[in-house]
Amino acid sequence: MRYLICAVFISSLFFSCNIDTSVPQSAATGTIDEVIVVMDEQDWRGELGDTVRYYLTAPVEVLPQYESTFDVRYIKPNGFSDLLRSARNVIIFSSLTEKKQSSKLALELFDKKNISTNKNIIGKKDAYGKGQQILFVYGKTNRDLISYLSKNNNSLIERIAKNEDSKIRNTIYLGGDSPELSTQVKEVVNVDFKVPKKYKVILKKDNLIWLRYYSEKYQANLVIQSLPKTPLEENIGIAIRNLFGKAEVKGTNEGSYMSTEEKIEWMTRPITLNGKKAIESKGLWMMTEDFLGGPFKNYVVDDTKNNRTLFIEGFVMAPQGDKRQAMRQLDYLMKNISF
């Protein structure tokens, strides 16, 4: 009997060795669009630092005031430790020389065999936190690195922004979603859209629904409209939004309605949205006979499958504060409407 007990005890020890006792990886830290830039101090104070700041802190297009593309925080290579090591977006910039502390740090983080002179950028995911992205952007010399950034800054910015999608999603759906509102959206405009719980219906009519999110700092508006099939001309997004604004968005002053600000030029371009041809438009909206205004962005999509044109717009009112984050969240929602 004693042998049986011992056998059971010993077998339980072997069994316990197979239990996963690892600690789950904690989430990477940092606010949305915060980027930690690591490079040698001499480079940061020189032309390389100027180039990095020029692209990463460039003003967001068509906002009523200056707001940078990213919130850049610089640290020296020896400062990349403790809390900063788990930052969500980290970019190391350096030329490939043993004299650079930044390149030595990169060699500690990345396998040397992966740092090819035929490339200028490599990345690593979830190194010190879930959702983290560490990038090493490099060149044979600083001049090569600056040349690479001047030609490829858009792809670098898109890579950083894409990594932020999970954080943006978690922020948007922090309070959950509203299946009831999602059902209403489906019934009115025949799209699948997971509506965040804090959104409310402002207007619902045939083939059009207008949703709004209220906070202390801003109001975020989302409009979805199903229209008869229409050619995707350059300014179609501006024309549709002006019709909607004049008919449905009234100001407090008599005769006031929402229109598109023409003193600051809006921007339009053809794109592909979720595999469908579309026109993207962005600019500033204004209330006629009033002093209210703010940024907007919309997509007019050729929905061939349903033989229609779909109009999706997000616009923000935040008289006292920044608009970048609110517009980023609206853009994420608009891009995740399926039909």
PyMOL commands that set and color helices and strands:
alter all, ss='L'
color gray80, all
select helices_A, chain A and resi 2-16+41-44+47-56+77-79+82-86+101-109+112-114+142-163+165-172+179-189+236-248+304-306+324-335
alter helices_A, ss='H'
color red, helices_A
select strands_A, chain A and resi 34-38+71-75+89-95+121-125+133-139+199-205+208-214+219-228+258-260+267-273+276-287+293-303+308-317
alter strands_A, ss='S'
color yellow, strands_A
deselect
rebuild
show_as cartoon
